[in-house]
Structure formats: structure tokens, C-alpha cells
Amino acid sequence: MTIASIIIAVILLFSVNIWSSLEIQTAQLDLTENKLYTLSTGSREVIKTIDEPITFRLYYSPTFGEISPPHGNYYKRVRELLEHFSIVSGGKIGLRIINPVSFSVEEDEAVTFGIQGIPLDQSGELGYFGMAAVNSTDDRKIIPFFNPQREQFLEYDLTKLIYELAEPK
């Protein structure tokens, strides 16, 4: 009887441990003053309408963030929000983070999408901080450059972009 109780207790302990680790991975608590990391009801509703996958390609040059800390901080905010969108969408939104270095295939891809390069120094090297979003029917929506002055509209801008790709005309 005692051995059976110990075995049941061990099995129960492992089950609770596995279940809680799976649940905690997606649980989030937003303690920021303005609820920066809580999606609005409207954004959640738009995300629910996604039938076909949408892929976000976030082009960011880390050197740009080192030269301009406000852009580096804004990049973290953009990346975290896109990751949150991806989680809430249940995998219907994919995120690729791309570092387009000079004279690379990634830089050519960024330029092809219309991502705006910003001169980093006198040598002419460009830094990038923009995004291209594509749905399964090859519709594209571009944010050529993320301006930190529009941070208060970030969720709205991204939700609008998702809506336009989820409901193509």
C-alpha cells in the first residue's frame, strides 16, 4: 500500500510539473502602467479572423540601435509585440528577424521590399529598421521605417496591417 501511494504521488508530481510548465510558457502578466503588453480587444478580434498564414519579416540592423538607443529600445518593443501577436494567433503569424548587413542577400531583399536604409556613418553603410508582411496569396504590406515617434500607434498600425492581409480585397 505504501509503495503504491509513493508511485501515485510521484506520477502526480510529474504530471502537475509538466502541465504547469506548458501553461506557464504562454502565461503573461502585464504590470506596466499603460498596459503596453496587453493586446486590445480589437487586435485580438482581428487576429482571430486570420485564415491563411501571414509572415512578418522584421529587418533590423543592430548597429543602428547602438548608434541610436531610442531606435534600439523601439526595436525591442516592436519585436516583443510581434512575438505576442504570433503567440496569440496560434501560429498563423510567423516572424522572421533579419539582420541585413551591407552587400548581402538580406540587404537586397530589404531593398526589394522597399525597406528604407538609413546612413550609419560617413562610409555609406546603411542600417535598416522596417518590416515587410506577406500573406499566402503574395499580398504585401510594408512599413519602410519604424519611427519611434509613432510608438503610441504601434499596435494600431500592426493590427491594421494584419487586417488588410487577412481580408484582401
TORKE-268131 format. One record per residue (C-alpha): residue number from 1; residue in three letters; x, y, z. Coordinates in nm, 3 decimals. Example, Ala and Ser with C-alpha at 12.3 -4.5 7.8 and 13.67 -1.06 7.14 Angstrom:
# residues 2
<atom><k>1</k><r>ALA</r><east>1.230</east><north>-0.450</north><up>0.780</up></atom>
<atom><k>2</k><r>SER</r><east>1.367</east><north>-0.106</north><up>0.714</up></atom>
//
This chain:
# residues 169
<atom><k>1</k><r>MET</r><east>0.000</east><north>0.000</north><up>0.000</up></atom>
<atom><k>2</k><r>THR</r><east>0.279</east><north>0.245</north><up>0.087</up></atom>
<atom><k>3</k><r>ILE</r><east>0.473</east><north>0.172</north><up>-0.233</up></atom>
<atom><k>4</k><r>ALA</r><east>0.159</east><north>0.224</north><up>-0.443</up></atom>
<atom><k>5</k><r>SER</r><east>0.096</east><north>0.557</north><up>-0.269</up></atom>
<atom><k>6</k><r>ILE</r><east>0.453</east><north>0.671</north><up>-0.336</up></atom>
<atom><k>7</k><r>ILE</r><east>0.427</east><north>0.571</north><up>-0.703</up></atom>
<atom><k>8</k><r>ILE</r><east>0.095</east><north>0.756</north><up>-0.741</up></atom>
<atom><k>9</k><r>ALA</r><east>0.242</east><north>1.062</north><up>-0.566</up></atom>
<atom><k>10</k><r>VAL</r><east>0.546</east><north>1.061</north><up>-0.798</up></atom>
<atom><k>11</k><r>ILE</r><east>0.326</east><north>1.025</north><up>-1.108</up></atom>
<atom><k>12</k><r>LEU</r><east>0.100</east><north>1.305</north><up>-0.984</up></atom>
<atom><k>13</k><r>LEU</r><east>0.401</east><north>1.528</north><up>-0.913</up></atom>
<atom><k>14</k><r>PHE</r><east>0.542</east><north>1.473</north><up>-1.263</up></atom>
<atom><k>15</k><r>SER</r><east>0.200</east><north>1.533</north><up>-1.423</up></atom>
<atom><k>16</k><r>VAL</r><east>0.146</east><north>1.860</north><up>-1.238</up></atom>
<atom><k>17</k><r>ASN</r><east>0.502</east><north>1.967</north><up>-1.321</up></atom>
<atom><k>18</k><r>ILE</r><east>0.461</east><north>1.901</north><up>-1.693</up></atom>
<atom><k>19</k><r>TRP</r><east>0.116</east><north>2.062</north><up>-1.708</up></atom>
<atom><k>20</k><r>SER</r><east>0.229</east><north>2.375</north><up>-1.521</up></atom>
<atom><k>21</k><r>SER</r><east>0.541</east><north>2.419</north><up>-1.735</up></atom>
<atom><k>22</k><r>LEU</r><east>0.327</east><north>2.410</north><up>-2.050</up></atom>
<atom><k>23</k><r>GLU</r><east>0.076</east><north>2.659</north><up>-1.910</up></atom>
<atom><k>24</k><r>ILE</r><east>0.338</east><north>2.898</north><up>-1.772</up></atom>
<atom><k>25</k><r>GLN</r><east>0.513</east><north>2.927</north><up>-2.109</up></atom>
<atom><k>26</k><r>THR</r><east>0.220</east><north>3.117</north><up>-2.260</up></atom>
<atom><k>27</k><r>ALA</r><east>0.104</east><north>3.300</north><up>-1.946</up></atom>
<atom><k>28</k><r>GLN</r><east>0.190</east><north>3.668</north><up>-1.928</up></atom>
<atom><k>29</k><r>LEU</r><east>0.131</east><north>3.935</north><up>-1.671</up></atom>
<atom><k>30</k><r>ASP</r><east>0.143</east><north>4.300</north><up>-1.781</up></atom>
<atom><k>31</k><r>LEU</r><east>0.237</east><north>4.524</north><up>-1.489</up></atom>
<atom><k>32</k><r>THR</r><east>0.325</east><north>4.829</north><up>-1.700</up></atom>
<atom><k>33</k><r>GLU</r><east>0.137</east><north>5.149</north><up>-1.619</up></atom>
<atom><k>34</k><r>ASN</r><east>-0.022</east><north>5.186</north><up>-1.964</up></atom>
<atom><k>35</k><r>LYS</r><east>-0.066</east><north>4.811</north><up>-2.027</up></atom>
<atom><k>36</k><r>LEU</r><east>0.192</east><north>4.819</north><up>-2.307</up></atom>
<atom><k>37</k><r>TYR</r><east>0.199</east><north>4.443</north><up>-2.340</up></atom>
<atom><k>38</k><r>THR</r><east>-0.174</east><north>4.377</north><up>-2.330</up></atom>
<atom><k>39</k><r>LEU</r><east>-0.342</east><north>4.348</north><up>-2.670</up></atom>
<atom><k>40</k><r>SER</r><east>-0.665</east><north>4.539</north><up>-2.716</up></atom>
<atom><k>41</k><r>THR</r><east>-0.989</east><north>4.351</north><up>-2.775</up></atom>
<atom><k>42</k><r>GLY</r><east>-0.994</east><north>4.483</north><up>-3.132</up></atom>
<atom><k>43</k><r>SER</r><east>-0.648</east><north>4.343</north><up>-3.206</up></atom>
<atom><k>44</k><r>ARG</r><east>-0.747</east><north>4.004</north><up>-3.066</up></atom>
<atom><k>45</k><r>GLU</r><east>-1.062</east><north>4.003</north><up>-3.282</up></atom>
<atom><k>46</k><r>VAL</r><east>-0.862</east><north>4.085</north><up>-3.596</up></atom>
<atom><k>47</k><r>ILE</r><east>-0.612</east><north>3.811</north><up>-3.518</up></atom>
<atom><k>48</k><r>LYS</r><east>-0.899</east><north>3.562</north><up>-3.486</up></atom>
<atom><k>49</k><r>THR</r><east>-1.005</east><north>3.640</north><up>-3.846</up></atom>
<atom><k>50</k><r>ILE</r><east>-0.677</east><north>3.515</north><up>-3.993</up></atom>
<atom><k>51</k><r>ASP</r><east>-0.745</east><north>3.213</north><up>-4.215</up></atom>
<atom><k>52</k><r>GLU</r><east>-0.417</east><north>3.193</north><up>-4.405</up></atom>
<atom><k>53</k><r>PRO</r><east>-0.068</east><north>3.234</north><up>-4.258</up></atom>
<atom><k>54</k><r>ILE</r><east>0.096</east><north>3.576</north><up>-4.252</up></atom>
<atom><k>55</k><r>THR</r><east>0.473</east><north>3.613</north><up>-4.232</up></atom>
<atom><k>56</k><r>PHE</r><east>0.638</east><north>3.919</north><up>-4.084</up></atom>
<atom><k>57</k><r>ARG</r><east>0.994</east><north>3.992</north><up>-4.193</up></atom>
<atom><k>58</k><r>LEU</r><east>1.142</east><north>4.237</north><up>-3.945</up></atom>
<atom><k>59</k><r>TYR</r><east>1.458</east><north>4.395</north><up>-4.086</up></atom>
<atom><k>60</k><r>TYR</r><east>1.680</east><north>4.541</north><up>-3.819</up></atom>
<atom><k>61</k><r>SER</r><east>2.046</east><north>4.635</north><up>-3.809</up></atom>
<atom><k>62</k><r>PRO</r><east>2.182</east><north>4.606</north><up>-3.452</up></atom>
<atom><k>63</k><r>THR</r><east>2.447</east><north>4.866</north><up>-3.535</up></atom>
<atom><k>64</k><r>PHE</r><east>2.166</east><north>5.114</north><up>-3.595</up></atom>
<atom><k>65</k><r>GLY</r><east>2.037</east><north>5.051</north><up>-3.241</up></atom>
<atom><k>66</k><r>GLU</r><east>2.385</east><north>5.100</north><up>-3.097</up></atom>
<atom><k>67</k><r>ILE</r><east>2.420</east><north>5.436</north><up>-3.273</up></atom>
<atom><k>68</k><r>SER</r><east>2.066</east><north>5.544</north><up>-3.185</up></atom>
<atom><k>69</k><r>PRO</r><east>1.949</east><north>5.398</north><up>-2.850</up></atom>
<atom><k>70</k><r>PRO</r><east>1.587</east><north>5.523</north><up>-2.895</up></atom>
<atom><k>71</k><r>HIS</r><east>1.565</east><north>5.307</north><up>-3.210</up></atom>
<atom><k>72</k><r>GLY</r><east>1.724</east><north>5.014</north><up>-3.026</up></atom>
<atom><k>73</k><r>ASN</r><east>1.464</east><north>5.039</north><up>-2.749</up></atom>
<atom><k>74</k><r>TYR</r><east>1.183</east><north>5.077</north><up>-3.002</up></atom>
<atom><k>75</k><r>TYR</r><east>1.307</east><north>4.768</north><up>-3.185</up></atom>
<atom><k>76</k><r>LYS</r><east>1.269</east><north>4.565</north><up>-2.864</up></atom>
<atom><k>77</k><r>ARG</r><east>0.912</east><north>4.693</north><up>-2.828</up></atom>
<atom><k>78</k><r>VAL</r><east>0.827</east><north>4.610</north><up>-3.192</up></atom>
<atom><k>79</k><r>ARG</r><east>0.984</east><north>4.263</north><up>-3.170</up></atom>
<atom><k>80</k><r>GLU</r><east>0.806</east><north>4.180</north><up>-2.844</up></atom>
<atom><k>81</k><r>LEU</r><east>0.470</east><north>4.294</north><up>-2.982</up></atom>
<atom><k>82</k><r>LEU</r><east>0.516</east><north>4.088</north><up>-3.299</up></atom>
<atom><k>83</k><r>GLU</r><east>0.613</east><north>3.785</north><up>-3.090</up></atom>
<atom><k>84</k><r>HIS</r><east>0.299</east><north>3.838</north><up>-2.881</up></atom>
<atom><k>85</k><r>PHE</r><east>0.087</east><north>3.859</north><up>-3.198</up></atom>
<atom><k>86</k><r>SER</r><east>0.243</east><north>3.532</north><up>-3.313</up></atom>
<atom><k>87</k><r>ILE</r><east>0.159</east><north>3.357</north><up>-2.985</up></atom>
<atom><k>88</k><r>VAL</r><east>-0.199</east><north>3.488</north><up>-2.977</up></atom>
<atom><k>89</k><r>SER</r><east>-0.254</east><north>3.385</north><up>-3.341</up></atom>
<atom><k>90</k><r>GLY</r><east>-0.180</east><north>3.022</north><up>-3.262</up></atom>
<atom><k>91</k><r>GLY</r><east>0.095</east><north>3.007</north><up>-3.522</up></atom>
<atom><k>92</k><r>LYS</r><east>-0.091</east><north>3.181</north><up>-3.805</up></atom>
<atom><k>93</k><r>ILE</r><east>0.150</east><north>3.474</north><up>-3.778</up></atom>
<atom><k>94</k><r>GLY</r><east>0.513</east><north>3.387</north><up>-3.837</up></atom>
<atom><k>95</k><r>LEU</r><east>0.804</east><north>3.615</north><up>-3.751</up></atom>
<atom><k>96</k><r>ARG</r><east>1.146</east><north>3.624</north><up>-3.914</up></atom>
<atom><k>97</k><r>ILE</r><east>1.404</east><north>3.866</north><up>-3.776</up></atom>
<atom><k>98</k><r>ILE</r><east>1.658</east><north>3.955</north><up>-4.040</up></atom>
<atom><k>99</k><r>ASN</r><east>1.985</east><north>4.145</north><up>-3.997</up></atom>
<atom><k>100</k><r>PRO</r><east>2.061</east><north>4.296</north><up>-4.338</up></atom>
<atom><k>101</k><r>VAL</r><east>2.435</east><north>4.364</north><up>-4.346</up></atom>
<atom><k>102</k><r>SER</r><east>2.591</east><north>4.559</north><up>-4.631</up></atom>
<atom><k>103</k><r>PHE</r><east>2.619</east><north>4.382</north><up>-4.967</up></atom>
<atom><k>104</k><r>SER</r><east>2.423</east><north>4.076</north><up>-4.852</up></atom>
<atom><k>105</k><r>VAL</r><east>2.127</east><north>3.886</north><up>-4.991</up></atom>
<atom><k>106</k><r>GLU</r><east>1.926</east><north>4.006</north><up>-4.689</up></atom>
<atom><k>107</k><r>GLU</r><east>2.003</east><north>4.370</north><up>-4.774</up></atom>
<atom><k>108</k><r>ASP</r><east>1.897</east><north>4.313</north><up>-5.135</up></atom>
<atom><k>109</k><r>GLU</r><east>1.573</east><north>4.155</north><up>-5.010</up></atom>
<atom><k>110</k><r>ALA</r><east>1.507</east><north>4.452</north><up>-4.779</up></atom>
<atom><k>111</k><r>VAL</r><east>1.563</east><north>4.697</north><up>-5.064</up></atom>
<atom><k>112</k><r>THR</r><east>1.337</east><north>4.493</north><up>-5.294</up></atom>
<atom><k>113</k><r>PHE</r><east>1.058</east><north>4.513</north><up>-5.036</up></atom>
<atom><k>114</k><r>GLY</r><east>1.107</east><north>4.889</north><up>-5.006</up></atom>
<atom><k>115</k><r>ILE</r><east>1.259</east><north>4.897</north><up>-4.659</up></atom>
<atom><k>116</k><r>GLN</r><east>1.429</east><north>5.233</north><up>-4.609</up></atom>
<atom><k>117</k><r>GLY</r><east>1.802</east><north>5.230</north><up>-4.534</up></atom>
<atom><k>118</k><r>ILE</r><east>1.942</east><north>5.495</north><up>-4.301</up></atom>
<atom><k>119</k><r>PRO</r><east>2.309</east><north>5.603</north><up>-4.335</up></atom>
<atom><k>120</k><r>LEU</r><east>2.502</east><north>5.486</north><up>-4.029</up></atom>
<atom><k>121</k><r>ASP</r><east>2.829</east><north>5.668</north><up>-4.091</up></atom>
<atom><k>122</k><r>GLN</r><east>3.036</east><north>5.851</north><up>-4.350</up></atom>
<atom><k>123</k><r>SER</r><east>3.126</east><north>5.527</north><up>-4.530</up></atom>
<atom><k>124</k><r>GLY</r><east>2.776</east><north>5.496</north><up>-4.670</up></atom>
<atom><k>125</k><r>GLU</r><east>2.686</east><north>5.181</north><up>-4.475</up></atom>
<atom><k>126</k><r>LEU</r><east>2.309</east><north>5.162</north><up>-4.426</up></atom>
<atom><k>127</k><r>GLY</r><east>2.109</east><north>5.047</north><up>-4.127</up></atom>
<atom><k>128</k><r>TYR</r><east>1.757</east><north>4.910</north><up>-4.151</up></atom>
<atom><k>129</k><r>PHE</r><east>1.456</east><north>4.908</north><up>-3.921</up></atom>
<atom><k>130</k><r>GLY</r><east>1.145</east><north>4.822</north><up>-4.118</up></atom>
<atom><k>131</k><r>MET</r><east>0.910</east><north>4.536</north><up>-4.187</up></atom>
<atom><k>132</k><r>ALA</r><east>0.752</east><north>4.352</north><up>-4.476</up></atom>
<atom><k>133</k><r>ALA</r><east>0.446</east><north>4.134</north><up>-4.416</up></atom>
<atom><k>134</k><r>VAL</r><east>0.328</east><north>3.880</north><up>-4.671</up></atom>
<atom><k>135</k><r>ASN</r><east>0.021</east><north>3.655</north><up>-4.678</up></atom>
<atom><k>136</k><r>SER</r><east>-0.017</east><north>3.323</north><up>-4.861</up></atom>
<atom><k>137</k><r>THR</r><east>-0.150</east><north>3.493</north><up>-5.177</up></atom>
<atom><k>138</k><r>ASP</r><east>0.162</east><north>3.713</north><up>-5.203</up></atom>
<atom><k>139</k><r>ASP</r><east>-0.013</east><north>4.032</north><up>-5.092</up></atom>
<atom><k>140</k><r>ARG</r><east>0.242</east><north>4.261</north><up>-4.927</up></atom>
<atom><k>141</k><r>LYS</r><east>0.225</east><north>4.536</north><up>-4.671</up></atom>
<atom><k>142</k><r>ILE</r><east>0.535</east><north>4.732</north><up>-4.586</up></atom>
<atom><k>143</k><r>ILE</r><east>0.646</east><north>4.956</north><up>-4.304</up></atom>
<atom><k>144</k><r>PRO</r><east>0.956</east><north>5.109</north><up>-4.466</up></atom>
<atom><k>145</k><r>PHE</r><east>1.086</east><north>5.251</north><up>-4.138</up></atom>
<atom><k>146</k><r>PHE</r><east>0.970</east><north>5.228</north><up>-3.777</up></atom>
<atom><k>147</k><r>ASN</r><east>0.970</east><north>5.581</north><up>-3.639</up></atom>
<atom><k>148</k><r>PRO</r><east>0.982</east><north>5.592</north><up>-3.256</up></atom>
<atom><k>149</k><r>GLN</r><east>0.753</east><north>5.897</north><up>-3.268</up></atom>
<atom><k>150</k><r>ARG</r><east>0.471</east><north>5.661</north><up>-3.377</up></atom>
<atom><k>151</k><r>GLU</r><east>0.522</east><north>5.421</north><up>-3.087</up></atom>
<atom><k>152</k><r>GLN</r><east>0.186</east><north>5.508</north><up>-2.934</up></atom>
<atom><k>153</k><r>PHE</r><east>0.021</east><north>5.388</north><up>-3.257</up></atom>
<atom><k>154</k><r>LEU</r><east>0.228</east><north>5.071</north><up>-3.295</up></atom>
<atom><k>155</k><r>GLU</r><east>-0.044</east><north>4.821</north><up>-3.204</up></atom>
<atom><k>156</k><r>TYR</r><east>-0.295</east><north>5.003</north><up>-3.426</up></atom>
<atom><k>157</k><r>ASP</r><east>-0.055</east><north>5.014</north><up>-3.723</up></atom>
<atom><k>158</k><r>LEU</r><east>0.028</east><north>4.644</north><up>-3.695</up></atom>
<atom><k>159</k><r>THR</r><east>-0.334</east><north>4.541</north><up>-3.640</up></atom>
<atom><k>160</k><r>LYS</r><east>-0.441</east><north>4.740</north><up>-3.946</up></atom>
<atom><k>161</k><r>LEU</r><east>-0.169</east><north>4.569</north><up>-4.148</up></atom>
<atom><k>162</k><r>ILE</r><east>-0.284</east><north>4.226</north><up>-4.029</up></atom>
<atom><k>163</k><r>TYR</r><east>-0.646</east><north>4.308</north><up>-4.113</up></atom>
<atom><k>164</k><r>GLU</r><east>-0.551</east><north>4.418</north><up>-4.467</up></atom>
<atom><k>165</k><r>LEU</r><east>-0.357</east><north>4.095</north><up>-4.524</up></atom>
<atom><k>166</k><r>ALA</r><east>-0.621</east><north>3.871</north><up>-4.361</up></atom>
<atom><k>167</k><r>GLU</r><east>-0.907</east><north>4.029</north><up>-4.559</up></atom>
<atom><k>168</k><r>PRO</r><east>-0.759</east><north>4.103</north><up>-4.905</up></atom>
<atom><k>169</k><r>LYS</r><east>-0.989</east><north>4.283</north><up>-5.148</up></atom>
//
